[in-house]
């Protein structure tokens, strides 16, 4: 269980940091509505696809997205051998069915498939209810076969995993995210949904003596969806997961600012990277206008918020690669810098248009 505890404690360090250090007037403190559409779709009849997320066809007849169990973020894809990704996807397929074994080419591929950081970002139910290592006296990997050790009855795990799949599909349907939307539209729709329907877990800040088990129960990615509540570590990975599930490239990222450590998301739109911070976009009331301050930021925008981007990390990379060079994690484009300090007034995807109020009160129009 060591890796699970270490992964959780990294989240804890982030939770007790800058993710809550905002001016009091900007801090969200609302009770979100946790109701959402649940689509009963296990994915068993979904078509096979290629390894690349955008080439897989998890779309229903109305153009809505179905759950994709074979995520492979572009920024991470080439960092690990293909056999690692294949084994991880085999693991996901097996765990979704409650099976005990999966095909696995090597010990390295097995270790990658059983890494809690990989689960946390790409298959979060496993983080809470599957052991990352074999129990004493049991075998983890042998002769091309990886073994799965559940911490709850297998049927219960399958049920919990199915709930998450249905919830993700329901959120994307509630957002009206469809296959023919642009990546910008998908990013904005899901950003607004999280800002409106999720709340910040202040109890973690107010009660730093919470146990590891309590932290996992309340603030992991799975329970970010289940409870509509999290802190920055949960929000950063949950937003990335939603985007990956609708074909938008995204990864979680963390760094430091004046208040301490914080975690958010890097989103790729039209081949260029931008910072998006759902934690700092949470609304005090559902009726409030969406703040675009932390949507599609450049490095320069982020630095203006006192962030030191010379010391950043990605959750999966942090636990699997030593001394990684993050020079590819650069958000140099300032295309959306006009959104700084602004609020969303209207969004009309059918006209490729949105209007926003600037920090000086003018109403501006953006077309894309």
N, C-alpha and C positions, 0 to 999 in steps of 0.2 A: 504493500500500500504506500510505499515511500513516495513514488512519483505523484500519486494522487494528492498527498498532503503537501508536497512541495509546490505543485501547480496551484493548489488552493491558496497557499500562503502568499504566493506572488500576487494573486488577485487581492488578498487581504491588504497587502502593502499598498496596492493602488487604491483600494477603497478608502483607506484612511489618509487620503492625500488630496491632491488638487481637484479631484472630480467634484468635490463639494465646496471648493473655495471660490465662490462667486460673491459679488455684491449681494446683500440681502434682498434687494428689490428684484434681482434677476434669478433668484433661486426658486425652482419649481417646488410646489408643495400641494399637490392635488391628489384626490382619490380618483384614479382612472376607472373608466368603465371597462371591465374585463370581458364583456360579452363579445363574441365574434362568430362569424359563420363557420360551421364545422362541416367539411366535405368528407363523406365517408368513402375514401379511396385509399386502398392499401398499397397501390402501386404494383400489384402482382401482374397486371396485364399491360403495363406500360411497355412501349417498344424499346428494344435494345438500341443503344446509340454508341457513338464513338467516344473516346476518352475526353475530348475537348468539350467543356460545358456548353458552348454555344452550338455545337454540332449535335448534341443529344436532343431528342424530340420528346420532351415531357410537356405536352400542350394538349388541352382538351378541345372538344369540337367548337367551343366558343372563343378559343384563343387565350384562355386563362392557363396559368402555369400549374402543373402537377409537381409533386415532390420529386426531386432528383437526388437519389442516394449516392451518385458518383461524382461528387464535387472534386475539383482539381484547380485551385486558383492559379491563374497564369503566372503570377509573381513567384509562386513556389514550385510550379510544375517541374522546371528543369533542375531544381536543386536536389532532387531525389531520384534515384533510378526508377525506370518504368515499373520494375517488378515491385517496388514499394507501393506505388499507387494502385497497381493491379491487386496486390494483396489487401490493401486497405479497403478497396471497393468490394472485394470478396468477403472481407470481414463484415462490412455493412450489410451486404445481402444476407449473410448467414445470421447475423444478430437480429435483423428485421423478422426473420422466420423463427427465431428461438433455437437455432441450430448450435451445436457444440463445437464444430470444427469448420475450417475454411481452407481452401487451397492457398498455399503460400510457398514461394520459390526459395526462400532463404531465411536464415536467422535475422539478417538485417531487415528484410521485408516484414518479418513478424514483429520485430521490435518497433518499427515505424507504425505498423497497424495498431499496436497496443499502446502507443504513446498518448498519455492523457491530454497533452496540449493539442494534438491532432484531433482527438475526440471533442475537446472543449469547443473548438472552432468549427468543426465540420460534421460531427456526429454526437451532439452534446448529451444525449440520453445515456450514452455509454459511460460518461464521466461519473455519473452518480450511481450506476447500478451494475457495472461490469468491473471485475478486478483487472488492473493493468499488468498483473503478473500471476504466474501459476502458484497455487497454494503449496505449502511444503509437501514434498513427496510426489507432486504431480508434474507433468511435462507440459511445457508451453509450446515448443516447436520441435517437430521431428519428422524426417522423411517427407518433406513437402507439405506437411499438414500443420496448421496452427490451431491451437485449442482456445476456446472461450470459456471463461469461468464467471458465471453470473453471481451477483450478490443478493439477488431476489429470485423468486421462481421465474423460470423462463417465460411462462405465459404472461406474467405480470409485466416483465420487461417489454415484451412484444406489444402489449396494450399501451404502455406508456410511450413507446416509440411511435406507435400508430397515432396516438393523440397529438404528438408534436407535428407529425407529418400533416395531419388534417388541419392543425392550427396554422401552420405556415401557409398551406394552400388557402385557408380561410382569410388570412390577413391579406394575401396578394389579391384575392377576389374582392375583399372589402375595399381595397385601394383601387380596384379596377385596373390593375396592372395586366397588360396583355402583350402578346408576342410582338404586335406591330408598334408598340410604344417605342420611343427612342430611349436610350439608356439614361439620358437626362431626365426624362419624364418618370421613368421607373425609380430613379434615385430620389426625386422630389416627392413623389407620391408616398413612398415608404418612409422617407424622412419625416414628412408631415404626420403620417400615421403614428409613428413612434412618439413624436413630440406630443401628440394629442391623447394617446391612450396608455402611455407608460408613466410610471412615477419613480421618483428617486428613493432609494432605500436608506432613509436617514437613520433608521435604527442601528445600522452598522456603525455609523459615525458616533452615535450617542451611546453605544454599548460596545466598546472595543474589546470586551472580555468574552464575546461570543465564541463558542467552540468551533473547531474546524467543521464538525458535522452540521452545526447550525448555519455556518457560512455557506456550505454546499447546498443545504436545503433551501436557503433564501436567495442566494445571489449568484448562482451559476447561470449559464446560458439557458438550460432547460427551464429553470424556474423563473428566469426573466420573462419567458413566454407564458409559463403557467400562471404566474402571479401578476404579470404586467408590472413588475417592479425589479429594479436592479441598481447597481452602481456602475461606474464607468467601464469596468472590466467586462461586465455582462452586456452593457449597451453596445460597446465597440464591436464585440464579436457577433452579437445578435443582428445588428444592422448589416454587417458584412455577410452573414448567413442568408438573410432575406434577399440581399442583392444577388448573391451567387445563385440562389434558387430561381431567380428570374433572369438569369443570363448576363448579369452585370458583374464585371470583375471588381473584386474588393477584398481587402485584408484588414485585419486589426493592426493597430500600431500604438506604441506608447512612447512617452517622452516626459520631460520635466519642465515645469514652469515655476513661477515664484511661489506658488502654493505647495509644490511637491510633485509627485508622479501623477500621471493621468493617462487614460487609454481612450482611443477613438478609432476612426476608420479612414483608410485611404481608398478612394473610389476612382476607377479608371473610366473616363468618358472620352470617346473619340480618340483613344490612344494616349490621352494625357491624364496625369494623376492629380487628384485634389483631396484635401483634408475635409472630412465631414464629421461633426461632433454632435451626436444625438443627445448626449447627456446635457450639454449646455443649451440645447434647443427645447427641452421639456417645458410645456406650457403650465402656467399656474392654474388656468381655467381653459376648458375645451373651446370656449368662445374667443379666446385671445388670438390675435394674429400670429401666424408662424414667424418667428425670428429667422432671418436668413443670414444672420451674422456668422454662424458657424457651418454654413452650407457651401461647399465647393470653394474652399480656401486654398490659396497658394502658400508656399513656404513663407514668403514675406508677410502675408496676412497672419500666419500662425506666430511668427516671430514677434509681430506687433502685440500679440497677446502674452508676451514674455516667455514663449516656449523656446527651449534650447534643442534644436533639431539635430545637433551634432551627437546627441546621445539618445537614440531611438532604438526600439526593438519590436519585432513581431513575435507573438506568443509561440508559434510553432518553431520558428527559427531559433529562438532563444533556448529552447530545450533540446534541439537536435543538431545544431551546428555551432561549433566554437568559433569565436572571433569573426563573425560574418561581416562583410563589407556592405553597408546599407546605402551605398552611393546610388543604387538604382531606385531607391525610395525617395525620389525628389519630385516635388510639386512646384514646378517653375512657372507654369502657365497662370496668367492673371486675368483670364477671360471673364471670370465671374467676380472680380474684386469690387465691382459696383454694388454688390449685395451687402458689403460690410455695413453694419449698423442699420440695415433695412428690415422691413417686415413685408410679408406677402399679402397683397391686397386681393388679387384674383389670379386664377390659373385656368387657362382655356386650351387644353392640349389639342383639341380639334382644329384650333387656329394657330397652333405652335406659338402661343403667346402667354405671357404672364405680366401682371403689373405689380409694382412694389412701391412702398413709400420709403424714401431715403431718410437718413438720420436728421436731415434738415427739414423734412416734412413735404418735399415735392413728390408727386406721383409720376413714376417713370414706367415706360413699357419696354419689355425685353422680348424680342422675337428670335426664334431659333429654327 
